[in-house]
Amino acid sequence: MQFVETDLPGVVRIVPTVHGDNRGYFMETWQADKFREAGIEAHFVQDNVSQSSKGTLRGLHYQIQQPQGKLVRVVSGEVLDVTVDVRQTSPNFGKWVGEVLSAENKHQLWVPPGFAHGFLVLSTSAIFEYKCTDYYAPEHERSIRWDDPEIGIDWPLAPGVQPVLSDKDAAAPLLKAAETFA
């Protein structure tokens, strides 16, 4: 496995070693010792899977209490995965990084606690898996608007095309009005 720091400190792209032959392939997606050696101390307590159609945007989500670290990957299809630093004391507060994750490239992304997370489905559909370091707590979940101009995420949408959003995500506040980490 290779661990590659992104432009947002703490957010790491994980490139697995893929062993392939005429039968298919095998790869290791998680190994505590290797992640620890790369500086990622994570104890996972919950796994989630979502299936979404093209143009669906989920996010930007985080939990203000019981913050979750997430190890995310795509097992079918392709997404643009986005992480935003929402820690007010961070020099990177409000900055974002985006990574294409796909079944083809098999990359994973480590999203540390204290960061908002979301993704846009680029393929016809996508199956997205993520391991979490804390339990989902809907009473502590917060969202930030996907198109906040101060964050300026470069979503690959055609001009005038709006993503498919949940009602909750469509009503999310801008970062300056959101409850974030002190």
MARFI-153466 format. One record per atom (N, C-alpha, C): chain; y, z, x. Coordinates in Angstrom, 3 decimals, padded with zeros to 6 digits. Last residue first. Example, Ala and Ser with C-alpha at 12.3 -4.5 7.8 and 13.67 -1.06 7.14 Angstrom:
// MARFI-153466
ATOM chaine       yy       zz       xx
ATOM      A -002.250  007.080  012.850
ATOM      A -001.060  007.140  013.670
ATOM      A  000.030  007.870  012.900
ATOM      A -005.690  007.800  013.190
ATOM      A -004.500  007.800  012.300
ATOM      A -003.300  007.800  013.200
This chain:
// MARFI-153466
ATOM chaine       yy       zz       xx
ATOM      A  024.133  017.143 -014.582
ATOM      A  025.295  017.690 -013.882
ATOM      A  025.070  017.704 -012.391
ATOM      A  022.968  014.236 -016.180
ATOM      A  022.618  015.376 -015.324
ATOM      A  023.840  015.838 -014.544
ATOM      A  024.586  013.479 -019.363
ATOM      A  023.855  013.138 -018.134
ATOM      A  023.587  014.400 -017.330
ATOM      A  025.337  012.247 -022.423
ATOM      A  024.982  013.494 -021.747
ATOM      A  024.120  013.124 -020.548
ATOM      A  027.775  009.599 -022.543
ATOM      A  026.401  010.108 -022.629
ATOM      A  026.282  011.461 -021.937
ATOM      A  030.173  008.393 -022.162
ATOM      A  030.072  009.295 -023.322
ATOM      A  028.688  009.958 -023.437
ATOM      A  029.791  006.774 -019.951
ATOM      A  030.879  007.764 -019.896
ATOM      A  030.851  008.743 -021.067
ATOM      A  027.696  005.055 -020.829
ATOM      A  027.439  006.100 -019.832
ATOM      A  028.529  007.170 -019.846
ATOM      A  027.783  004.621 -024.410
ATOM      A  028.093  004.181 -023.059
ATOM      A  027.858  005.352 -022.105
ATOM      A  025.021  005.461 -026.640
ATOM      A  026.395  005.537 -026.141
ATOM      A  026.541  004.880 -024.769
ATOM      A  022.950  003.454 -028.836
ATOM      A  023.104  004.324 -027.660
ATOM      A  024.552  004.324 -027.173
ATOM      A  022.253  001.818 -030.924
ATOM      A  023.306  002.803 -031.171
ATOM      A  023.574  003.713 -029.963
ATOM      A  020.147  000.335 -029.952
ATOM      A  021.357 -000.386 -030.364
ATOM      A  022.534  000.566 -030.558
ATOM      A  018.220  002.313 -029.632
ATOM      A  018.809  001.706 -028.441
ATOM      A  020.093  000.950 -028.771
ATOM      A  017.681  002.899 -032.363
ATOM      A  018.149  003.954 -031.450
ATOM      A  018.831  003.345 -030.225
ATOM      A  016.666  000.502 -033.304
ATOM      A  017.922  001.014 -033.860
ATOM      A  018.529  002.063 -032.930
ATOM      A  015.524 -001.488 -030.517
ATOM      A  015.285 -000.507 -031.565
ATOM      A  016.648 -000.082 -032.112
ATOM      A  016.194 -005.006 -029.965
ATOM      A  016.400 -003.588 -029.678
ATOM      A  015.899 -002.727 -030.827
ATOM      A  016.036 -007.999 -028.384
ATOM      A  015.465 -007.285 -029.516
ATOM      A  015.487 -005.801 -029.156
ATOM      A  019.177 -009.207 -026.988
ATOM      A  017.785 -008.775 -026.911
ATOM      A  017.337 -008.142 -028.229
ATOM      A  021.090 -012.111 -027.818
ATOM      A  020.970 -010.659 -027.821
ATOM      A  019.493 -010.280 -027.705
ATOM      A  022.782 -014.790 -026.403
ATOM      A  021.487 -014.286 -026.873
ATOM      A  021.460 -012.773 -026.744
ATOM      A  025.139 -015.621 -025.201
ATOM      A  025.122 -015.429 -026.648
ATOM      A  023.820 -014.891 -027.216
ATOM      A  023.449 -017.159 -022.523
ATOM      A  024.739 -016.801 -023.143
ATOM      A  024.622 -016.721 -024.666
ATOM      A  020.209 -015.699 -021.961
ATOM      A  021.050 -016.883 -022.131
ATOM      A  022.359 -016.458 -022.804
ATOM      A  019.649 -012.998 -019.745
ATOM      A  019.684 -013.489 -021.115
ATOM      A  020.590 -014.714 -021.166
ATOM      A  018.854 -011.071 -017.527
ATOM      A  018.693 -012.530 -017.573
ATOM      A  018.544 -013.053 -019.013
ATOM      A  021.353 -008.641 -016.959
ATOM      A  020.140 -008.987 -017.696
ATOM      A  020.028 -010.503 -017.771
ATOM      A  022.848 -007.025 -014.840
ATOM      A  022.752 -008.483 -014.970
ATOM      A  021.418 -008.843 -015.636
ATOM      A  024.773 -004.258 -015.750
ATOM      A  023.432 -004.779 -015.472
ATOM      A  023.402 -006.279 -015.766
ATOM      A  027.193 -002.663 -015.712
ATOM      A  027.170 -004.087 -015.374
ATOM      A  025.805 -004.646 -015.022
ATOM      A  028.441 -000.187 -016.051
ATOM      A  027.226 -000.276 -015.236
ATOM      A  027.035 -001.724 -014.793
ATOM      A  030.606 -000.894 -017.623
ATOM      A  030.863 -000.169 -016.381
ATOM      A  029.640 -000.160 -015.468
ATOM      A  029.471 -002.116 -019.893
ATOM      A  030.186 -002.952 -018.908
ATOM      A  030.482 -002.232 -017.600
ATOM      A  026.307 -001.657 -021.129
ATOM      A  027.492 -000.911 -020.715
ATOM      A  028.227 -001.706 -019.634
ATOM      A  024.056 -002.657 -022.401
ATOM      A  025.098 -003.595 -021.968
ATOM      A  026.404 -002.899 -021.596
ATOM      A  022.436 -000.552 -023.179
ATOM      A  021.876 -001.555 -022.271
ATOM      A  022.948 -002.466 -021.684
ATOM      A  023.647  002.719 -023.409
ATOM      A  023.706  001.330 -023.874
ATOM      A  023.264  000.361 -022.782
ATOM      A  021.293  005.277 -022.893
ATOM      A  022.572  004.672 -022.508
ATOM      A  022.520  003.220 -022.971
ATOM      A  019.750  008.191 -024.304
ATOM      A  019.808  006.754 -024.032
ATOM      A  021.213  006.371 -023.610
ATOM      A  017.482  010.982 -024.135
ATOM      A  018.824  010.418 -024.232
ATOM      A  018.740  008.943 -023.878
ATOM      A  015.322  013.548 -025.239
ATOM      A  015.508  012.148 -024.847
ATOM      A  016.955  011.717 -025.090
ATOM      A  014.812  016.028 -026.174
ATOM      A  015.589  015.950 -024.937
ATOM      A  015.839  014.510 -024.487
ATOM      A  013.236  015.693 -028.386
ATOM      A  014.479  016.448 -028.568
ATOM      A  015.373  016.405 -027.327
ATOM      A  010.950  014.393 -027.366
ATOM      A  011.954  013.621 -028.106
ATOM      A  013.277  014.362 -028.301
ATOM      A  009.450  014.519 -024.561
ATOM      A  010.099  015.546 -025.378
ATOM      A  011.228  014.868 -026.152
ATOM      A  006.574  013.810 -022.765
ATOM      A  007.621  013.268 -023.620
ATOM      A  008.140  014.366 -024.529
ATOM      A  005.976  015.798 -019.826
ATOM      A  005.620  015.341 -021.168
ATOM      A  006.831  014.769 -021.893
ATOM      A  006.263  014.519 -016.476
ATOM      A  006.438  015.563 -017.486
ATOM      A  006.169  014.944 -018.849
ATOM      A  005.644  012.332 -014.979
ATOM      A  005.483  013.639 -014.343
ATOM      A  005.762  014.802 -015.283
ATOM      A  003.764  009.514 -016.172
ATOM      A  004.937  010.393 -016.231
ATOM      A  004.631  011.757 -015.624
ATOM      A  003.009  006.105 -015.807
ATOM      A  002.547  007.476 -015.615
ATOM      A  003.795  008.349 -015.530
ATOM      A  002.944  003.188 -017.807
ATOM      A  003.647  004.120 -016.937
ATOM      A  003.033  005.500 -016.986
ATOM      A  002.658 -000.309 -018.456
ATOM      A  002.033  001.008 -018.309
ATOM      A  002.912  001.903 -017.450
ATOM      A  003.003 -002.962 -020.649
ATOM      A  003.699 -002.151 -019.664
ATOM      A  003.036 -000.776 -019.641
ATOM      A  002.447 -006.213 -021.416
ATOM      A  001.865 -004.883 -021.550
ATOM      A  002.345 -004.080 -020.351
ATOM      A  004.345 -008.743 -023.029
ATOM      A  004.043 -007.952 -021.831
ATOM      A  003.394 -006.645 -022.241
ATOM      A  004.857 -012.184 -023.966
ATOM      A  004.634 -010.772 -024.280
ATOM      A  004.331 -010.065 -022.971
ATOM      A  006.148 -014.324 -022.732
ATOM      A  005.866 -014.363 -024.169
ATOM      A  005.594 -012.972 -024.715
ATOM      A  008.393 -012.705 -020.343
ATOM      A  007.276 -013.573 -020.717
ATOM      A  007.089 -013.547 -022.238
ATOM      A  010.346 -010.755 -020.132
ATOM      A  010.689 -012.126 -019.768
ATOM      A  009.632 -013.139 -020.202
ATOM      A  011.574 -007.858 -021.542
ATOM      A  010.390 -008.708 -021.444
ATOM      A  010.827 -010.155 -021.229
ATOM      A  013.336 -005.434 -019.803
ATOM      A  013.465 -006.604 -020.670
ATOM      A  012.249 -007.482 -020.455
ATOM      A  013.514 -001.832 -019.594
ATOM      A  013.026 -003.135 -019.165
ATOM      A  013.226 -004.179 -020.247
ATOM      A  014.696  001.296 -018.141
ATOM      A  014.491  000.337 -019.220
ATOM      A  013.935 -000.960 -018.682
ATOM      A  015.866  004.577 -017.395
ATOM      A  014.923  003.483 -017.166
ATOM      A  014.843  002.584 -018.390
ATOM      A  017.859  006.844 -015.491
ATOM      A  017.551  006.181 -016.758
ATOM      A  016.716  004.949 -016.446
ATOM      A  016.985  009.574 -013.398
ATOM      A  017.348  008.172 -013.526
ATOM      A  016.988  007.674 -014.925
ATOM      A  015.913  012.038 -013.150
ATOM      A  017.362  011.923 -012.972
ATOM      A  017.871  010.497 -013.075
ATOM      A  012.857  011.455 -011.367
ATOM      A  013.606  012.193 -012.387
ATOM      A  015.105  012.080 -012.092
ATOM      A  012.404  008.035 -010.068
ATOM      A  012.441  009.497 -009.960
ATOM      A  013.106  010.157 -011.163
ATOM      A  010.257  005.543 -010.392
ATOM      A  011.542  005.917 -010.973
ATOM      A  011.596  007.447 -010.948
ATOM      A  008.553  003.235 -008.585
ATOM      A  008.691  004.672 -008.746
ATOM      A  010.120  004.938 -009.202
ATOM      A  006.834  000.381 -009.644
ATOM      A  008.120  000.963 -009.304
ATOM      A  008.066  002.460 -009.556
ATOM      A  004.585 -002.163 -008.451
ATOM      A  004.884 -000.981 -009.243
ATOM      A  006.259 -000.491 -008.822
ATOM      A  003.328 -005.533 -008.520
ATOM      A  004.183 -004.479 -007.973
ATOM      A  004.324 -003.343 -008.978
ATOM      A  001.896 -007.789 -009.282
ATOM      A  001.194 -006.493 -009.252
ATOM      A  002.021 -005.350 -008.645
ATOM      A  002.558 -010.426 -009.670
ATOM      A  002.934 -009.815 -008.381
ATOM      A  002.330 -008.420 -008.199
ATOM      A  001.265 -010.882 -012.243
ATOM      A  001.023 -011.736 -011.077
ATOM      A  001.376 -011.037 -009.764
ATOM      A  002.220 -009.094 -013.989
ATOM      A  000.777 -009.060 -013.752
ATOM      A  000.465 -009.865 -012.498
ATOM      A  005.362 -007.860 -012.650
ATOM      A  004.522 -008.780 -013.409
ATOM      A  003.052 -008.557 -013.113
ATOM      A  008.737 -007.032 -012.364
ATOM      A  007.360 -006.542 -012.304
ATOM      A  006.521 -007.469 -013.167
ATOM      A  011.679 -007.372 -010.714
ATOM      A  010.737 -008.089 -011.566
ATOM      A  009.350 -007.518 -011.304
ATOM      A  014.123 -004.840 -010.745
ATOM      A  012.969 -005.413 -010.056
ATOM      A  012.125 -006.176 -011.075
ATOM      A  017.391 -003.572 -010.254
ATOM      A  016.431 -004.268 -011.106
ATOM      A  015.344 -004.913 -010.262
ATOM      A  019.495 -000.745 -010.239
ATOM      A  018.670 -001.676 -009.478
ATOM      A  017.682 -002.293 -010.459
ATOM      A  022.812  000.680 -010.527
ATOM      A  021.515  000.250 -011.038
ATOM      A  020.800 -000.644 -010.039
ATOM      A  025.076  003.467 -010.759
ATOM      A  024.579  002.256 -010.098
ATOM      A  023.167  001.950 -010.589
ATOM      A  025.737  005.896 -011.872
ATOM      A  026.097  004.679 -012.604
ATOM      A  025.653  003.389 -011.947
ATOM      A  025.925  007.481 -008.776
ATOM      A  026.020  007.655 -010.222
ATOM      A  026.500  006.355 -010.877
ATOM      A  025.615  007.642 -006.067
ATOM      A  025.185  006.400 -006.709
ATOM      A  025.224  006.474 -008.235
ATOM      A  026.194  010.127 -005.223
ATOM      A  027.150  009.081 -004.839
ATOM      A  026.799  007.736 -005.480
ATOM      A  025.553  012.522 -007.816
ATOM      A  025.047  011.516 -006.879
ATOM      A  026.145  010.524 -006.496
ATOM      A  026.359  014.159 -009.817
ATOM      A  026.703  014.562 -008.447
ATOM      A  026.232  013.555 -007.401
ATOM      A  025.315  013.005 -012.151
ATOM      A  026.760  013.009 -011.929
ATOM      A  027.152  013.341 -010.495
ATOM      A  022.734  010.890 -012.419
ATOM      A  023.028  012.211 -011.858
ATOM      A  024.498  012.232 -011.450
ATOM      A  021.697  008.479 -013.184
ATOM      A  022.528  009.206 -014.155
ATOM      A  022.758  010.657 -013.724
ATOM      A  021.028  005.346 -011.961
ATOM      A  021.222  006.733 -011.522
ATOM      A  022.169  007.417 -012.506
ATOM      A  018.790  003.202 -013.564
ATOM      A  020.198  003.574 -013.393
ATOM      A  020.258  005.046 -012.992
ATOM      A  016.574  000.470 -013.387
ATOM      A  016.764  001.905 -013.193
ATOM      A  018.237  002.167 -012.915
ATOM      A  014.620 -002.027 -014.946
ATOM      A  015.933 -001.564 -014.497
ATOM      A  015.975 -000.042 -014.453
ATOM      A  012.598 -004.858 -014.767
ATOM      A  012.610 -003.409 -014.877
ATOM      A  013.899 -002.897 -014.239
ATOM      A  011.854 -007.629 -016.430
ATOM      A  012.858 -007.151 -015.488
ATOM      A  012.954 -005.661 -015.750
ATOM      A  008.361 -008.565 -016.707
ATOM      A  009.579 -007.902 -017.177
ATOM      A  010.592 -007.799 -016.044
ATOM      A  005.480 -010.328 -017.783
ATOM      A  006.530 -010.140 -016.778
ATOM      A  007.749 -009.498 -017.420
ATOM      A  001.870 -010.138 -018.362
ATOM      A  003.214 -010.645 -018.576
ATOM      A  004.171 -010.320 -017.444
ATOM      A  000.121 -007.184 -017.974
ATOM      A  000.083 -008.506 -018.589
ATOM      A  001.518 -008.941 -018.829
ATOM      A  000.746 -004.927 -016.627
ATOM      A -000.633 -005.405 -016.494
ATOM      A -000.833 -006.762 -017.157
ATOM      A  003.319 -003.539 -014.780
ATOM      A  003.003 -004.488 -015.844
ATOM      A  001.587 -004.990 -015.602
ATOM      A  004.312 -000.120 -014.162
ATOM      A  003.759 -001.406 -013.761
ATOM      A  003.470 -002.241 -014.995
ATOM      A  005.719  002.952 -012.848
ATOM      A  005.617  001.912 -013.864
ATOM      A  005.023  000.627 -013.284
ATOM      A  005.946  006.253 -012.766
ATOM      A  005.356  005.188 -011.958
ATOM      A  005.015  004.087 -012.946
ATOM      A  008.623  008.481 -013.229
ATOM      A  007.723  007.489 -013.818
ATOM      A  007.242  006.512 -012.750
ATOM      A  009.646  011.778 -013.890
ATOM      A  009.475  010.732 -012.899
ATOM      A  008.458  009.770 -013.496
ATOM      A  011.587  013.194 -016.470
ATOM      A  010.331  012.560 -016.078
ATOM      A  010.528  011.635 -014.881
ATOM      A  012.952  016.359 -017.267
ATOM      A  013.120  014.999 -016.760
ATOM      A  011.804  014.448 -016.212
ATOM      A  013.268  018.566 -019.069
ATOM      A  011.943  018.029 -018.772
ATOM      A  012.058  016.590 -018.245
ATOM      A  016.360  017.344 -020.374
ATOM      A  015.519  018.466 -019.969
ATOM      A  014.112  017.911 -019.871
ATOM      A  017.045  014.686 -020.682
ATOM      A  018.031  015.574 -020.073
ATOM      A  017.399  016.902 -019.655
ATOM      A  015.227  011.822 -020.049
ATOM      A  015.192  013.126 -020.708
ATOM      A  016.104  014.082 -019.958
ATOM      A  016.068  008.372 -020.725
ATOM      A  015.794  009.483 -019.808
ATOM      A  015.734  010.755 -020.635
ATOM      A  016.446  004.784 -021.097
ATOM      A  016.031  006.106 -021.557
ATOM      A  015.864  007.094 -020.396
ATOM      A  018.084  002.010 -022.246
ATOM      A  017.834  002.772 -021.035
ATOM      A  017.610  004.232 -021.414
ATOM      A  015.136  000.648 -023.677
ATOM      A  015.910  001.473 -022.764
ATOM      A  017.390  001.333 -023.026
ATOM      A  013.697 -002.426 -023.941
ATOM      A  013.451 -001.003 -024.207
ATOM      A  014.249 -000.198 -023.178
ATOM      A  014.036 -005.489 -025.352
ATOM      A  014.615 -004.622 -024.326
ATOM      A  014.378 -003.190 -024.775
ATOM      A  012.382 -008.506 -025.911
ATOM      A  012.489 -007.091 -026.259
ATOM      A  013.059 -006.330 -025.068
ATOM      A  011.948 -011.066 -025.024
ATOM      A  013.297 -010.718 -025.440
ATOM      A  013.473 -009.278 -025.869
ATOM      A  008.586 -011.244 -026.110
ATOM      A  009.681 -011.825 -025.317
ATOM      A  011.035 -011.440 -025.912
ATOM      A  007.146 -008.085 -027.203
ATOM      A  007.291 -009.538 -027.206
ATOM      A  008.525 -009.969 -026.421
ATOM      A  005.088 -005.470 -025.847
ATOM      A  006.348 -005.967 -026.393
ATOM      A  006.395 -007.478 -026.288
ATOM      A  003.322 -002.514 -025.634
ATOM      A  003.196 -003.965 -025.711
ATOM      A  004.458 -004.450 -026.410
ATOM      A  002.894  000.304 -023.501
ATOM      A  003.607 -000.371 -024.581
ATOM      A  003.314 -001.860 -024.488
ATOM      A  001.399  003.359 -022.618
ATOM      A  001.286  001.906 -022.612
ATOM      A  002.126  001.368 -023.761
ATOM      A  001.322  006.280 -020.511
ATOM      A  001.773  005.560 -021.702
ATOM      A  001.574  004.062 -021.503
ATOM      A  000.085  009.429 -019.434
ATOM      A  000.108  007.974 -019.253
ATOM      A  000.505  007.336 -020.575
ATOM      A  000.972  012.561 -018.038
ATOM      A  000.899  011.713 -019.229
ATOM      A  000.935  010.255 -018.812
ATOM      A  001.227  013.923 -015.694
ATOM      A  000.652  014.653 -016.820
ATOM      A  000.450  013.782 -018.056
ATOM      A  001.237  013.799 -012.132
ATOM      A  001.342  013.110 -013.415
ATOM      A  000.602  013.867 -014.505
ATOM      A  003.156  014.820 -009.659
ATOM      A  001.987  015.310 -010.389
ATOM      A  002.104  014.730 -011.798
ATOM      A  004.417  013.649 -006.618
ATOM      A  004.348  013.502 -008.073
ATOM      A  003.031  014.051 -008.601
ATOM      A  006.375  012.965 -004.083
ATOM      A  005.552  014.092 -004.535
ATOM      A  005.515  014.035 -006.049
ATOM      A  006.855  010.598 -001.887
ATOM      A  006.827  010.715 -003.347
ATOM      A  005.835  011.805 -003.721
ATOM      A  006.739  010.041  000.797
ATOM      A  007.818  010.891  000.325
ATOM      A  007.885  011.045 -001.179
ATOM      A  004.557  008.764  001.733
ATOM      A  005.737  007.920  001.530
ATOM      A  006.919  008.716  000.960
ATOM      A  002.694  010.780  001.634
ATOM      A  003.122  010.304  002.958
ATOM      A  004.382  009.448  002.870
ATOM      A  002.371  010.808 -001.159
ATOM      A  002.980  011.958 -000.486
ATOM      A  003.494  011.548  000.891
ATOM      A  001.021  008.369 -001.490
ATOM      A  002.349  008.554 -002.094
ATOM      A  003.078  009.712 -001.431
ATOM      A -001.339  008.957 -000.106
ATOM      A -000.475  007.844  000.336
ATOM      A  000.928  007.974 -000.233
ATOM      A -002.346  011.145 -001.630
ATOM      A -002.024  011.293 -000.207
ATOM      A -001.088  010.193  000.279
ATOM      A -002.729  010.029 -004.270
ATOM      A -001.783  011.117 -004.014
ATOM      A -001.382  011.224 -002.547
ATOM      A -002.694  006.873 -005.266
ATOM      A -003.473  007.728 -004.381
ATOM      A -002.513  008.792 -003.870
ATOM      A -002.805  004.160 -007.429
ATOM      A -002.313  005.521 -007.201
ATOM      A -003.265  006.240 -006.271
ATOM      A -003.921  001.667 -007.398
ATOM      A -002.571  001.804 -007.938
ATOM      A -001.975  003.189 -007.711
ATOM      A -005.829 -000.564 -005.536
ATOM      A -005.575  000.853 -005.775
ATOM      A -004.141  000.971 -006.263
ATOM      A -007.598 -003.407 -006.737
ATOM      A -006.450 -002.798 -006.061
ATOM      A -006.359 -001.338 -006.449
ATOM      A -009.494 -006.368 -006.823
ATOM      A -009.493 -004.917 -006.902
ATOM      A -008.244 -004.435 -006.177
ATOM      A -010.242 -009.477 -008.576
ATOM      A -009.571 -008.653 -007.569
ATOM      A -009.791 -007.174 -007.845
ATOM      A -012.634 -012.024 -008.864
ATOM      A -011.378 -011.464 -009.342
ATOM      A -010.714 -010.661 -008.255
ATOM      A -014.757 -013.339 -007.774
ATOM      A -015.006 -012.531 -008.969
ATOM      A -013.720 -012.031 -009.615
ATOM      A -013.978 -014.528 -005.415
ATOM      A -014.294 -015.410 -006.536
ATOM      A -014.576 -014.643 -007.838
ATOM      A -011.535 -012.002 -004.512
ATOM      A -012.566 -012.981 -004.175
ATOM      A -012.877 -013.798 -005.430
ATOM      A -009.121 -009.673 -003.208
ATOM      A -009.596 -010.657 -004.173
ATOM      A -010.699 -011.534 -003.617
ATOM      A -007.409 -006.856 -003.033
ATOM      A -008.621 -007.422 -002.457
ATOM      A -009.209 -008.382 -003.491
ATOM      A -004.161 -005.979 -002.401
ATOM      A -005.041 -006.579 -003.399
ATOM      A -006.201 -007.247 -002.674
ATOM      A -002.212 -003.247 -001.941
ATOM      A -003.087 -004.167 -001.221
ATOM      A -004.102 -004.673 -002.239
ATOM      A  000.882 -003.030 -003.819
ATOM      A -000.495 -002.657 -003.520
ATOM      A -001.183 -003.689 -002.637
ATOM      A  003.988 -001.973 -003.339
ATOM      A  003.252 -003.237 -003.277
ATOM      A  001.817 -002.902 -002.884
ATOM      A  006.441 -000.316 -005.003
ATOM      A  005.129 -000.131 -004.383
ATOM      A  004.377 -001.449 -004.489
ATOM      A  009.793  000.477 -004.627
ATOM      A  008.845 -000.557 -005.062
ATOM      A  007.548 -000.343 -004.289
ATOM      A  011.607  003.352 -005.532
ATOM      A  010.739  002.709 -004.552
ATOM      A  009.840  001.672 -005.223
ATOM      A  014.498  005.185 -005.566
ATOM      A  013.718  004.236 -006.369
ATOM      A  012.935  003.364 -005.389
ATOM      A  015.825  006.474 -003.526
ATOM      A  014.885  007.229 -004.332
ATOM      A  014.000  006.358 -005.197
ATOM      A  018.753  004.484 -003.592
ATOM      A  017.939  005.480 -002.906
ATOM      A  017.095  006.326 -003.864
ATOM      A  018.728  001.294 -004.484
ATOM      A  019.103  002.565 -005.092
ATOM      A  018.209  003.644 -004.485
ATOM      A  017.618 -000.873 -003.314
ATOM      A  019.027 -000.626 -003.018
ATOM      A  019.545  000.667 -003.633
ATOM      A  014.348  000.520 -002.514
ATOM      A  015.228 -000.448 -003.156
ATOM      A  016.665 -000.147 -002.734
ATOM      A  011.821  000.855 -000.082
ATOM      A  013.022  001.418 -000.700
ATOM      A  013.827  000.288 -001.323
ATOM      A  008.481  000.295 -000.457
ATOM      A  009.716 -000.382 -000.075
ATOM      A  010.886  000.251 -000.820
ATOM      A  005.366  000.798  000.680
ATOM      A  006.400  001.489 -000.078
ATOM      A  007.737  000.963  000.418
ATOM      A  002.221 -000.746  000.403
ATOM      A  003.521 -000.720  001.069
ATOM      A  004.507 -000.044  000.125
ATOM      A -001.182  000.000  000.835
ATOM      A  000.000  000.000  000.000
ATOM      A  001.237  000.000  000.874
